[in-house]
Amino acid sequence: MLNKFYKLFSNDIGIDLGTVNTLVYLKGHGVILNEPSVVAVNQKTGQVVAVGSDARAMLGRTPGHIKAVRPLVDGVISDFEVTEEMLAYLINKAEKVSKKFFRPRVVIGVPSGITSVETRAVYDAAKSAGAREIYIIEEPMAAAIGVNLPTKEPVGSMIIDIGGGTTDVAVISLGGIVKSKNIRIAGDKLNDDIISYVKDEFKLLIGERTSEGVKIAIGSVIGGNNIEAEIRGRDLVTGLPRKVILTDADVREALSHSINGLVEGIKEVLEITPPEILSDVMKRGITLVGGGALIQDLAVLLKNILKIPIHVADDPLSAVARGTGIILEDVDEYKELLVSTEDDYPLE
């Protein structure tokens, strides 16, 4: 009876807590927010100046006393108080879309394999940020639910979630993750690779936003595209502004080491996957989600190397957020798939 009452008078919110971007799903409205996981803090007063897009715009442009920080490193909380502020901001923003009387029920996606201490930190931050009930699920499982893989059936599925801080590779069957690996090669690392390459090859210093723009515009992992982009930065010899032309071949060379590392990580998971499940994966293919799934020709490269069909999910960026939304429709049905529930943290 009480649950029905809460359903009427409180919101259900799903959060894909990412290192680079955090997506928010509001039941009845879909994915309503996609904000950078950045918070700007005034170091003199300790006050939060801006969160999300406004804070990201400040990266590299702030005066000495204001610092734009990412409170999540590799998908886990590195700064508890700032994460709490960010979650409170996002929850409040979602609540404004649909005003309700009671505090919301929240499902949060976290990277696979995080420790119980890290899970508790996410729970506590969400509780302090204003959530009434908190359920935590591993992101590859949420993504698999979001793209309608048969997570509960006795059939093997494989999903690769290439995010900003980490890549989650998971093999799923019968409502659980059978084998998984969390690889520290993802969007951020690829951006850093481009920055290092431009610095070494062109003696030009560029920022993170420039490198990300290049990756999106001309980044590819197979040759033959012959596209280029103009980038601007600071000449390391003269200290003055300079621009250079970067080709897709340059970006491919910059990313090659990390892409090879990513492929090796995927191979490691395949090597330890039970034969029956591996047979299912070979037949059904591997699903790519996350922002990295959009890297040009990555699916083709993986198919050529692994000899397994590769499918890029529709709207791969929002797969985890959509999965949290499906879970919110019936939390009890998905309880066995959750990392932690309210029952794990009884009132103290």
Secondary structure, DSSP 8 states (H G I E B T S, - for coil): -HHHHHHHHEEEEEEE--SSEEEEEETTTEEEEEEES-EEEETTT--EEEETHHHHTTTTT--TTEEEE-SEETTEES-HHHHHHHHHHHHHHHHHHS--SEEEEEEEEE-TT--HHHHHHHHHHHHHTT-SEEEEEEHHHHHHHHTT--TTSSS-EEEEEE-SS-EEEEEEETTEEEEEEEES-SHHHHHHHHHHHHHHHH-EE--HHHHHHHHHHH-BSSS----EEEEEEEETTT-SEEEEEEEHHHHHHHHHHHHHHHHHHHHHHHHTS-HHHHHHHHHH-EEEESGGGGSBTHHHHHHHHH-S-EEE-SSGGGHHHHHHHHHHH-HHHHGGG-SB-GGGS---
